[in-house]
């Protein structure tokens, strides 16, 4: 009986230690997140400015393009891009999604829509304000250098979605990198580790927005973009997310 009681006592001690460690880790990550939210414009601005229009130009592998991303977090986006091959539009409006290439428009397949929701979830996470919600679980990652800048890493877990890893500049708390697994519909749904590197931050309507970004698939540059115009708002017109 004493042996059983002793064993229970040891287990209880380990449980206290484990929960104490986890509690300390969570508290430290919340401090990192609080500094990052402040650096990006503050909780009030991030919560209020959940809509934005970002115009950009860039290069997808070797293809030059211009684009406009209209985003209404957490469930709506309209990505419109133009290149020498014509105009491409991708819209998600809650549980409806469409793709339009040239004059041909169609509803997205379940797989396409699922991937669009994954990417929109990652966009919301990068906005930081949603991470105050308990459905987002934070855990520490090893610190690393991002483009030569020392960075603090954290993993974000949300039920029903893939994990997203964030890395913040140790000096100024701005987001330097976001990493996750994605399936690229342009490559037959193949899965890659995608890294988005952020730089050239500028203030727009009270928010700090990265004017340069580089996306890498499995370590190789896939897309490079430069923001040409950025606007933030509380809400965009409903028609922006109509079927194209």
Buried (B, 14 or more C-beta within 10 A) or exposed (E): EEEEEEEEEEEEEEEEEEEEEEEEBBEBBBEBBBBBBEBBBBBEBBBBBBBBBBBBEBBBEEEEBBBBBBBBBBBBBBBBBEBEEEEBBBBBBEEBBBBBBEEEEEEBEEEBBEBBBBBBBBBBBBBBBBBBEEEBEBBBBEEEEBEEBEBBBBBBEBEEBBBBBBBBBBEEBBBBBBBBEBBBBEEEEEEBEBBBBBBEBEEBBBBBBBBBBBBBBEEEEBBBBEBBEBBBBEEBEEEBBEEB
